[in-house]
Amino acid sequence: MEDVAEPLEKLDQDQSQQGQDKEEQRSLSRSQDTKQKVIRQGISGLFHKLNIFSTRKPCSQYIRNGGRVLENFSGDLKIFTANEMKEITKDYSEDCPSVTVHEAAHDIFTEGVDINIRMAHKNILCLVGCCLEVDGPMLVYYFVDNSSLKDILHVSKQELPLDLRLDIAIGSAEGLRQIHLYTPRTLCHGDIKTDNILLTEMLTPKLSCFGLLKEQHFSTTVVGSIGYTDPISLITGFLTQKSDLYSFGVVLLEIITRKRSIYGENCSLVLEFSKVYETERRGKSMFDKEIATEENMIWLEQIGKLATECLKEDVGHRPDMTDIAERLMIIRRDRETKGEGEANWPS
């Protein structure tokens, strides 16, 4: 993808000449290798530098999409004009791959933006801004330049030692825990899957929340991804934090087996692993051979056990994300200090 710094520098120059007020000229720090990504409801692109709020004559879409409300947010939120978006994305050229984003009602959209810009965590993709001068609001996120966990696990041939996989699992769990602990509302992600766990150049995981974070709620239509959606949510219509736990359990299985959630001829990873676990009382035959060494086996079994707890049919018996994150960190710490032996699980 070609560099787009030049058109953005032109934008910055034009805006400076228009004599914007000091408050609107606040900017995020810029570094040579920092890239950022524009996510639209269907559009992506790259940009390098952001300013906070720019002056404009508001159009009808801007007002209808909540522009007046978003202007009053205390967080650092950039509202892009339609012309800025065209320049940044090269008029939405094919160089900017499409991304599907949840369609939200305008009041829900502004609430979701408010929550997302306050959700500051190293393992959550940062929402930077939006464009409202369009029929459907565009969302702007920092660009993560090393694809997704799905690509690393299932597309690339990259070697992935157990320690690296554990670090990715821990970071992902920490990000999801941050979402679940958010107050004053009870939030859930609603679409945890390897596609939505992006990886930086250093393979640090960042949860993407392109659909905007949601409060726990009832819906007649539960939207999710095949292989990841909690079957209890499909039955009851309730999307909860325990639904996220189920999806995270599937992700853990993918990390230790390097199999897709649905693989082969419509094989379900959850069902196949459950069958093996029930008959053999262990998951050894399902583990990725690259990491299924004798010295790793105790740790792999512990991760597999965590996954099965997340996948329990009785949602009341599923752990919470704080418990999962802590137990994953215990495995990591025990590997560093003991090398072999049983993990020290909390009672």
Secondary structure, DSSP 8 states (H G I E B T S, - for coil): ----HHHHHHHHHHHHHTT--GGGG-B----TT--EEEE-SS-EEEES--BS-------HHHHHTTHHHHHT-SS--EEE-HHHHHHHTTTT-TTS---------HHHHHHHHHHHHH---TTB--EEEEE-SSSS-EEEEE--TT-BHHHHHHT------HHHHHHHHHHHHHHHHHHHT-SSS-EE-S--SGGGEEE-TT--EEE--TT--EESEE-SS----TTTS-HHHHHH-EE-HHHHHHHHHHHHHHHHH---SEETTTEEHHHHHHHHHHHHSS-GGGS-TTT--TTTHHHHHHHHHHHHHHT-SSGGGS--HHHHHHHHHHHHHHHHHTSSS------
